[in-house]
Amino acid sequence: MQTSSNYAAPKPALSIPRSEFIALAAALMAANALAIDIMLPGMQEIGESLGVEDENHRQYVIGVYMAGFGFGQLAFGPVSDRFGRRKPLLAGLAIYVAAAFGAAFAPTFSILLGWRALQGIGAAATRVIGVSIVRDVYGGRQMAQAMSLIMVVFMLVPILAPSVGQLVMFFGEWPTIFVFMGVVALVLTTWTTLRLPETLDENARRPFRPKVIADGFRAVLSNRRSLGYTLASTATFACLFGFINSAQQIYVGIYGLGAKFPIVFAAVAGLMAISNFLNSRLVGRFGMRRLSHTALLGFLSVSAIWFSLSLAGPIPLPLFLSLFALAMAQFGWMGANFNAMAMEPLGHVAGTASSTHGFLQTVGGGLIGAALGQAFDGTVTPLAAGFCGLSTVALMMVLMAEGGRLFGKGEAAPAVDAASPETLGPGTDVV
């Protein structure tokens, strides 16, 4: 396993407080969630404005973005391992901004999809490099704690974004949503430019040559633990993507919530945020495995109950919300921990590892989630079946990663208390 002795943290050009570092990393990764969830209230208007007759085809606004986001990660990982984190990140943010403004003026649905794919490519830098800078600085349970705090902020976006999108549309039509995204991304670009230090030391950079890049991907794909948790993450995130694709059709079409849709959507996302916060408080005591494995078993159990009930007939809204919220609350104990355990053995190729992990999670999860969305038939049964089947796959992948057993103590206790250091600098690269 790579340790801090051979993957040392650099002395950043700008030393910033730990709290600001986590907030900035969270904001970078939240730019992706913003680009997805803020669209939900406007999808019907986009379809009507640009002549998209099939309601399921409107989901392509999310699907093509996820495709660009997934494939873009394959490039940004190796590039950031070679040239450092700052320059590729700023380039990705510039693409994101340009695509957001371009989409606002798209005259046809096809051109809009092109801009959305490009926006996804730009957003790929925020995900890959966001995770990489955290791995540059932290390892083990400390990384899980940091990622949990990041996920708390990250989950605030799904809570607020649909309502923000609805509010923005009170002042204009659907293009206003893209203008808003572009402005937010400009602010984030400025913050990154002024405050983010370079976290990858010159001595840790890898040559940008095909053989070296291939060796990096091989290191990721040949590591049983990393690959297992990456595939488990892919399966669980496919559930989330499937729900996002179908959310408006379920809440508005089946249950008739209308303008209340963003409020209900936010309530479920709020439970996920609370779950992530609890994970950040508990992971140092109980460990990543015990928390995430318990959550996965709970997620599978709830999904099985939900699927069984859906086969018996329509599920009343209160029961649906109870089961769905209980299932989604488990994400906070799975996502951050699965990501940390997938990245833990691969600090020496953090950018490539993050890109491979992100590509598989996003493209695989996005494609499966899109299939779940396209399977929508006016009931919640296809989505419930997907949750049940995918959580079973995730359990199989975790068992593969852990050699057939759950709840092990595979990670060492943190060497330094998670509350320190208060600023980034030498010595913060702890495993």
Secondary structure by P-SEA (a helix, b strand, c coil): cccccccccccccccccaaaaaaaaaaaaaaaaaaccccccaaaaaaaaaccccccccaaaaaaaaaaaaaaaacaaaaaacccccaaaaaaaaaaaaaaaaaaacccaaaaaaaaaaaaaaaaaaaaaaaaaaaacccaaaaaaaaaaaaaaaacccccaaaaaaaaaaaccaaaaaaaaaaaaaaaaaaaaccccccccccccccccaaaaaaaaaaaaacaaaaaaaaaaaaaaaaaaaaaaacccccccccccccaaaaaaaaaaaaaaaaaaaaaaccccccaaaaaaaaaaaaaaaaaaaaaaaaaccccaaaaaaaaaaaaaaccccaaaaaaaaacccccaaaaaaaaaaaaaaaaaaaaaaaaaaaccccaaaaaaaaaaaaaaaaaaaaaaaccccccccccccccccccccccccccccc
